[in-house]
Structure formats: structure tokens, C-alpha cells
Amino acid sequence: MATKLARISELSAKNPDMCFTSVGHLINKDLLASCYQALDKDKAVGIDGVTKEEYGLELDKNLNDLVDRLKRKAYKPKPARRVEIPKDNGKTRPLSIYCFEDKLVQEALRRILEAVFEPQFYDDMMGFRPRRSCHMALRKLNDMLEKEKTNWVLDADIKGFFDNLDHEWIMKFIESKIKDPNISRLVRRMLKAGIMKDFHYEVSETGSGQGSVCSPVIANIYMHYVLVWWFEERVKPYMRGYCGLVVYADDFVACFQYKDDAERFYERLRKRMGHFGLEMEESKTRLLEFGRFAAENRKKRGLGKPDTFTFLGFTHYCSLSKNRKFRVKRKTSRKKFSKKCREMNVLIRDMRQEKVDVVIHKLNQILVGYYHYYGITDNGVSITRFFFRVNRILFYWLNRRSQKRSYTWEQYKSLLKDLPLARPKIYVSIYA
């Protein structure tokens, strides 16, 4: 099956105008069995309460039944269970939790959509793609800021992107490359399955639920046609100077040489987003002077330092290298730093009655994971601050295990000699 999907991907890459008319038959027992092995057994369950282990007790029978329903066009996905996840700003983000069988079909759909559309995507887009990562997006942005003639940066935000994807446009975009009615039917039924919230059924008129296995690739297809393709084919050729784009999921940053180019692009962008059912978050979208000449130009006009902007959890700011040459540097954003510190405080508080070695082992797993993401060139100060903050939090809660104080500071330092916390380390070079 992997060979067939690879062949589809190869055909799509060699023939950009090719339209696939018969790929629905690939969702067979073999593909679904492969999807079953790939899905995480620890994920939350949908409204039917069936786990991966329970579904696998009679896997052969269940897959035969599912394939039969797919062939008879009788398969109908169940509504997703909706939960609200707290955000940094005090609001919540809706998360859709699907039944395990529906996740199987979604994973099969994801593999087919990815095989067809992945070769068509531009390098501007980094999110939810194989062999790409947040750090690659940051490297691309760094090159745009340091090596190109960037003087202005548009730090953009789309309001409720996943919740406002237009179903009809999704279908048009998918059917531009896949004209198989079986695939169209499955995608449409998945989008229209609805949600269960507080035991009430709600119809899904727009959006692709965050939590759906194939939502990321659908989001990429949407962004490809609405933003990236348009930017590369319809915007770039008509700009006076340099312009560049980097996209990660619904977050993107556009760089420009000239301010009037940036302003003209943003006006057109607002209209284009509106045409496809989306809206820019005006309060979070900013055009700022940023680049190798920003500090000098602002000083001549009697202004302060260049503004900063945040992308993928890092605050980017203009600085200088040791040789006094222009450098873009980055540090953990204040919002992400504070949020993680609060999470660590709650975690250590809840674990304080467990054995100290168990607590520190768990903390070290989290710290190493944190360093692997935020341990990037120029961010040593921020990850060191985080290390010492966790250190203080741990000392505080170890002394709240009972009414009697457990450790003095000297005793605590002696403890850490035997059970050390993972020290901060730079794992990622932005110039690699």
C-alpha cells in the first residue's frame, strides 16, 4: 500500500496538472490495518467510549465490517466530542475528539490527500508536513530577515482559522486534484458529522475540527490555495522589491523590502481572506519596520528601537553579532514562558507527595523536551531562567509536603547533587 501511495505522490510531482479520478479503492483492509497500527492508543475516546485496545480485540471482524460499509456507501462518521482547552489569553480553544473507527478512516484519508497534495505545496509552508518542523520554519524566516532585503515585516494572525474553514471551498480545493466521488463523499461526511457538547448535538456548518487526524492536511490545502499559491504566483511578480513568506499552520510572517508593497499586500490579503470565509485578527496583525537598516533608519527619524514580533513561541528582535554585524536574535516569548512556569508549578504541587527521585525524573523528562524546542541559538538566557524558575518551584513545594520544613537551601542543594535536574543546553543551531 505504501508503494501505491508513493506512486501517486510521484505522479503528482511529475504532473502538476494531473487529476486523480480513482483513489478511493485504496481505502481497503490493508490500508486500514496499517492505520490501526499507526494510531496512538493513549488518545482520548469519542462518544462511543471505544479505545484502540477494545477495537483491536476483534480487529479482523471490525475492519471487514468497516470496509463493507465503505463499499456500500453506508459508512457514516459519528459526531465528535467537543471539549474546551484553556488558552494563554484566558479564552478556550475547542478540541474535537473523534471515535476510534472514525480516526481510522480519517488517517486513511490523510494519507491519500497527503500523497496527492504534498508535492504541490511550496517550501513556504512548513507546518504538518513530513520532514519539516518549527525549527526549519525559524531557519527560513531567519534567512529572509538576515540574507534578503527585508525592511518591513507583516506579523499576521487569522481569526479562528480552523473553525471558519468553508466546507464548500474545502471540497472545491480537494476536487481540483481528486475527482473521485468516494473520496468527496467521505470528506464531506466527515466535515458534516457534527459535534456533541454538553450532551447536545450541534451541526457543523463550517470548520474542520482541531483533533481530527486529517484536519492538518486539509488546513494546509486551504492555506495553499488561499495564501501560499496566491502569494507566489499572483503577488510576488508584481512587487517592486523583495518579498517572502513563511507559513506554519495558520501562523505566517511576510517580509518586504518596501513599505508600500507590504501595505498593498495587506489590503489585498484582507479582501482575499474574506472571499474564502476567513478574517484577519486586526488587533494581532502588525506591520513593523524590521531588518538590517531598521535601527539606523528609526534613529534618524527620532524613534526608538525596532519593534519585536513573535512567531512559533519566540520573540524576534534586531541585534548585532560579536563582529558588530546585523543579527536577528530570538528568545522565548514572555507569554509562553509564563504559561510553562504556571504549568510546572501546578505539576510539582500535585506531585509533591511522591518520592523525590520520581518527581525529579519526571521533571527531567519535561526539561529535556523543553530544551529540545526552546534550546535554540541565542536563547540560552531564557532557557537558563526557566531552569532556575523550576528549581525554585521544586524547592518551594518540597517544603510544603507537611507542616514541618523538609529542606534548608543547603540541604536542597546537597539533594540535587545526588539527583540533579537536567541543565539547560542549546540543541538547535539556527544556522545549521
N, C-alpha and C positions, 0 to 999 in steps of 0.2 A: 504494500500500500504506500509506503514511504517513497518507493521508486516511482509510482504513478503520480504522486503529488509533486515530486521533484521534476518529473517530465512536464507537468502542467506549468510549473514555475519557469522552466527553461523555455517553453513555447511562448509564455507571456513576455519573457525578457527579450527574445529574438523578434517577436512580432507584436509591437506595442498596440497596433490597431486590431489585433485578433480578438474575437468574441467567442466565448466558450458556451456551447449550446447543450452539452451533455456531460455534466459532472455530478449530478445528484445521485447517480448509481454508485458513486464511490462511498457513500454512507452505507456501508454494509456491516456485516457482523465482525469482520476482521478489523475494520477501522474503529468500530465502537469498542471492541475489546482492547485495542491499543489505547483508546481514550480513557477507558476504565483504569488501566494501569497508571496513566499519567496524572489522574486527578488526586488531589490531596485528601487523605482520609480524615484529617482533623478539622476540616472546614465545617461551619455551622450548617444545620439541616434546614430544609424548606418546610412548607406547611404540612407535608405528609410525614415528617419525622424520620424518614428513612435515611440511614447512614450508608457509607460506602461498604462497610463490612456486611451489613444486613442485605444490601442489594447483591453483594457477591456470593451470598450463601447459595443462591440458585442462579448464578451468573449466566450459564448457558441458556436456561429457560427464559430468563428475563430479556436477554439480548435477542433471542429468537422472536419473542413476542413483540419487542420494540421494532425490530426490522420488519415484521409482518405488518404492524400498524403504519409504519412509514411507507411501505409499498402500497397499502390500501388507502393512503392519504387520510388515515384515521387518527394519526398521532396529533394530540393537542396538548401543548405545554400547560402546566398548572400555574396559577398566579404566584408571584414571588412574595416572600415575606419581607415586609419593609421595616427596617429599624433605623433609628436616627443616631448618627455618630457625632459627638461634640467636635466643633472646630475651634481654631485658635481665637477667633473673634467673639466667642460666646454663642454663636449660632450653631446649627447642626447640619450635617451632610447626610442625605438619605442613602441608605445602602440596601440593595435588593438581594435577598438570599433565596436561591432557587432550589427546587427539588433535585435530588441527585440524578435522576433519569434525564431531566431537562438539561443538567450540566453536561451529561454525556453527548447529547445532540448538539449543544452549543459548542463543545470542544471540537466535534467533527466539522461543524460549520466553520469554526475559526480556522481550522487547518486548510480547508478548501479556499476560503476567502483570502487567507494569507498567501497561499500558493499562487493565486491569480493576481492579486493586487500588489504584493510586496515588490516585485520587480519594477512596478510603475512608480513607486514612491521616490521622491527626491531625497538627496542627502541632507536637506534642510531639516527633515523630520527625524527625530531620534527616539521618541517615546514608544514603548510597547512594540519594539521591533527586534528581531533576532540579531545578535551580535552588535547591539548598540546599547548605550547606557547613559545615565545622567552625566557621568564624567566625560563622556565623548561629546555631549552637548555643550558642556562647560568649556572643553578644549576648542570646539568650533567657535563658540562665542568669543573666547579669548583671542583667537586668530583674527576674527573680524574686527575686534577692538584695537589690537596692537599692530597687526600687519597691514590692514587695509586703511583707506582714507576715511575712517569713521569720525565724524564730528558731532553727530546727533543720534540719540538712542530713543526709540519708542518702546517704552515698557508697557505692554498691553495686557488686558485682562478681559476675558469673556464672561458675561454674567450667566451662571447656571448652565454651563455648556452641555453636560450630559443630560440634563433634564429637559433641554429645549431643542434637541435634535429633531428635525421634522421627519416624520415617518415616510412621507411621500418622496422627499428628496433622498432619503436613505435608499429607498427602493430604486429610484432613477439612477443613482450613482452605482449601485451594485449591478443593475441590469445593463449598464453601459458596457460591462465586461462579461457578465454571466447572464445569458438569456435562457437559462434552464428553469422552467416553471416549478420544478420540485424544490429548487433552492429558494426561489422567490417566495413560494408558499411557506416554507419553514421560517425564513427570516421574518416575514410579515406576521405569522402566528406568534413568533417569539416576542416581537415588539408589542403586539396587541394582547399579550397574555394577562395583563393587569397585575395589580398588587393587592395583598391583604394587609391592612393596617388597623390595629385595634379591633380585629375580628370583622372588619368591614371591607367589602370588595370595592376597589376603585379601578375604573377603566384607564388604560394607558393611551392617552391621545398623542403625546409627544414623548421624546426622550428614549434613551437606551440605558436601562438600569445599571448603576455602578454596582458591580458584584456579578454581573453576567460575564461568563467566560469569554464571549465573543464581543462584548462591548468595546474593549480596547481597539480591535481591528476595525470595527465599524466607525469608531471615533476617528481613527487615522484616515479611513476612506473619506469621511466627511471633511476633515481638515485638508486633505489632499486636494479635493476639488474646490472647496470654498476659499482656501487661503493659499496653499503652497503652489499648486499648479498656476493659479491666477497670478501670484507674485512673480514666479519665474517666467511665465510666457506673456503676461499682459501688463505687468508693471515695470519690471527691470528694463526692457528695451526702450522705455520712454522716459527714464530718469536722466537728469542732467549729469549726475555723477555716480559714484559708487553707492550700492545698496546691497544689503544682505539680510538673511533671515535665519533664525534657528527656532525650531518648534519642539516642545516636549509635551505630548498630550494636548491639553488646551492652553498651556502656557507658551508664550512666544515673545521674542525680542527681535525688533527690526532695527538695523543700523543704516545710517545715511551720511553721505558726505555733505549735502546741502540741506538747510532747514526747510526751504520751500518744497523740496522733494518730499521730505518727511510729512509736512503739513498736507500736501496734496494727496499723498498716500493715505493718511489717516481719514481724510474726508471721504475718499472713495471706499475705504475699508468699512466705515460705519454703514454706508449705503449697501455694500455687498453683504455684510453680515445680516442686515435687516431683511434683505431679499431672501435669505436662506433660513429665516426664523430665529436668528441669533441677535444678541445685543451686546455692545461693548459696555463694560463696567466703567463709566466715566470717572468715578471717584478714585479708581485704582489704575487708570491709564494715564501715563505722563510722557511728555516729550521733553527730554533733558539734554543739555549740552554736555557731551562726554567724549573724551578721546585725548590724543596726544597734545592737542593745542588748546584744550578746554580751559585749563588753569590759567594759561597766559592770556587768552582772549578775555576771560572773565575779569582778570586783574586789570586789564586795560580799560574795561568798562566800569571799574569800581565795584565789582561784585565779589562775593566770597568764593570759597572753594567750589569746585564742581559738585553737583548733587550726586547721590548714590542711587543705585537701584538694586532690587532683589530678584534673583532668578534661581529656582531649584534649591531654595533654602540658604543661599549665600548672598550676602550684601557685597556688591561690586563697587569699587572706588578707585579713583585715579591716584597713582602714586609714582614713585621713582625707584629704580633699581640701585644697587650699590655703586654702579657707574654713573648715576645721575641721569639715566635714560628713562623714558616713559615706560611705566609698567601698570597694568591693571592688576590689582590685588583683590582678594576676597576673604571674607570672614563669615562665620556662622551668623545668620540673621538674628537679631535680638528676639524676634517673636519665636523662632524655632528653638533658640537657646533656652528661653524662659519656659516654654512648653515642656521641653525634655526634662528640665530641672524639677518642674512640678510633678511630672510622671515618676521620676526617680524618688522623689520624696514620698509619694503615695506607695510605691512599690516597697521601699525599705521599711516604711511604717508597718505595712501589712505583713512583712516577713520577719519582723524584729524578734519574734519568739522562737524562730527556728535556730538551729545550730549555726554558729558564726561561720564555720567553713562552708556550709551550704549557702548562706547568704552571699558570701564573697565570691563563691564560684558562679552564682547566678549573675552577680554584678559584673564580673569579669567578662562573661559572655556578652552582656549588653554593651559594656565599654568597648570591647574589641570591635563589635559591629558598628558602633558609633564612630570609632576612629577610622574604620574602613571607608565610611562615607564622607565624614567631615575632615578626615586627615588628609587634606589636600594642600598643595603648595601655598605658602603664605598664611595658612590658617593655624599655625602652631600655637599662637597665643590663645585663641578661642577654645581649642580642644584641651589645652592645659588648664584653663579656667574651669572648664566642665569637670575635669578630673578632680580638682581641688574642691569644687562645689559638692560633688558626690562624696568625697572624703569627709567633708564637714557634716553632710546629711547622715552618713553612716554613723559617725561618732555621736551625733545627737540622739539617734533612735536606739543605738545600743545602750545608752544610758537611760532609756525610758522603758526598759524591759520589766522593771519592778520599781518599787518605791526607793530602793537602795541604789545609789550610783554604782555602775558596773566598772567604769574605767576612768582614770585620770587621763590627761592628754599624753603623758609619758607612757602609761600602760598601753594606751591605744596604739601609739607609735611602735611599741615593742610587739604588739599583736600583729601589726602589718608587716613586720619583718619576717614573721613565720607564714603569714597568709597575705601576701602582697596584692594590692589592687593593680590591675593592668595599667601600665604607664602610657601616656599619650604618645602617638607615633604618626608621622606623616607616611601614608601608604600610597598616595596618588600624586604623580607629577603632572601638572597642568601642561608641561612642555614635552611629555613623552611622545 
